[in-house]
Amino acid sequence: MSAADRLMEFLQPKFGTEIHVGPWVTITQERIDKFAEVTGDIQWIHTDPQRAARESPFGATIAHGFLTLSLLPFLTESNHPDHFQKNYPGMRMRVNYGLNRVRFPAPVVVGSRIRARTVLQSAEKAGEGVQIVYLITVDMENKEKPACVAEFVARVY
């Protein structure tokens, strides 16, 4: 049996189930400002707390949607050293293949705490590897609507 076959056998019972809930992370103005600096998106709604307090419908600055999206590896803890062998036994490498769908239903106001919940949607063999689709929902503490919902695709070899 190939490593890809063994991984499929390992993953199949988990399809449709929540496989991970990450820790809460506070979104600070410093993090927002650093993201604005590296991306060049310095729109006032993200970077000017005084103006945002006066003019924004949110009463404060908000995180960039793409900042929230960029935090997915951190929020899902998929960059943790133990994550790979625990979740992909027998495989040697994982690559980000892309996103099928991304939405930002609610803004992340500065000071909000967010976390990611991951559901394993599906997996299928892809050549020598396995293509895996996860549904990741980024929740905000004490809010009904999520900050981000993304269908993330990874390939594992």
N, C-alpha and C positions, 0 to 999 in steps of 0.2 A: 504494500500500500504506500502510495506517495505521501510526501509531507502535506501536499494540498488536500489529498483525500482525508488524511487524519485531521487536518484543520476543519474541513467541512463537517466531519463527524462530530468534532468538538463543539462547533458553533450551532449546528442545526437545532438542538433542543432549546437553545436560547432565543430563537427567532421570535420577535414580538414582545420580548420582555425587557424591562429596564435592567441594564447591566451595571450601571454606575451612577452615583450621585456625588458630585464634587463638593469641595468645601466652599463656604461663603467667602467672597472676595469683595473688599470695599473699593469702589471706583473713586479715586481721588482726583483733585484738580491737577496735581503734578503729573499723574499718569496721562490724563487727557492732553495736557500741554506738551508732554514729550511726544505723544502720538501725532499731535498737530504739527510739531516741528519736523518730524521725519517724513510725514506725508505731504507737507505743504498746505494742508487744509486748516487754515487759521481763522475760519469764519467765527465771528464774534459769539455765536450761540454756544460755541465750544470753549472759547479762550478768554472771554471778557466777562468775568463774574458780575461786575457792576452793571454793565449794559444788559446782561441776561436777566439780572434781578429786576430791572426796570421794564424791559421790552419783550422778553420771552414769555410765551404762554405757560412755561414751566416754572418761572420764578427763579431760575438758576441755570447755570451752564448744564449742558448734556454731553454725554460721551458720543463720539462718532459711532455710527452703526458698524463701520468697518473695524473700529477698535474692539468692540464687543466680539465681532467675528474673529479677529486676529487672536483673541484670548482663548479660543476653543481648545487648543492643545494644553494650555495651562489649566483651564477650568475642568477639562475632562481627565486631567492628570495623565494624559497619554504620553507625556514627556518624562514621566517618572521612570527611573532605572528598572524597576521591577515589572512595569506594565507590559513590556513586550513578551517576555517568556510566559507570564501568567495568562495573557489573552491570545497569544499566537504560538502555542507550543510547536516546536519543530521547525518553525520558520526562521529565516535569517534577516529579513529586511521588510520594512513597510514604507510605502510612498503615498503621499497625498495625491489622489487621482482627480479630485475636484468636488464640486458641489452641484447637486441637481436642482436645488431650490433653496432660496434664503429669503427670509422675511424679518422685518424689524417691527413687530406690532406695537411696541411701546418704548418711549425714550428712557434712557438710563440717566437720571438726574445725578449730578455730582453728589457724592456721599452715599449713593445707593449701594446695597450689597447684592451681588449676583452670584449664581452658581449654575452649573450645567447638569442636566439629567440626560443620560444616554440610553436609547432603546436600540437594540440590534434588530434592524429591519429584515435584512436578507444577506445572503452570500451566494456566490456562484464561482465555479472554477473559471479562471481566465488564463489560458495557456498553462504555464508551470506554476501559476499563483492562484490566489483567491481574491476576488473583488467583493468587498464588504460594504454594505450601505447601513449607515447609522442615522437615526433621527435624534438630533441634539436640540434640546430646549433649554434656553438660558432664562432662568427664573430670576425675578427680583423679590427680595424679601418684602413681605406684606403687600404685595401687588397681585392683582388678578391676572393681568395680561403679561405674557413673557416679553423679555427684551429682544429675543432672537429665537427663531426656529429655523434650523438648517438641516438639510439632508446632505450628509457628508459621505463621500465615497473614498475608500482606501483600497489599495492593492497590497497584498502581502505575498512575499516570495520566500 
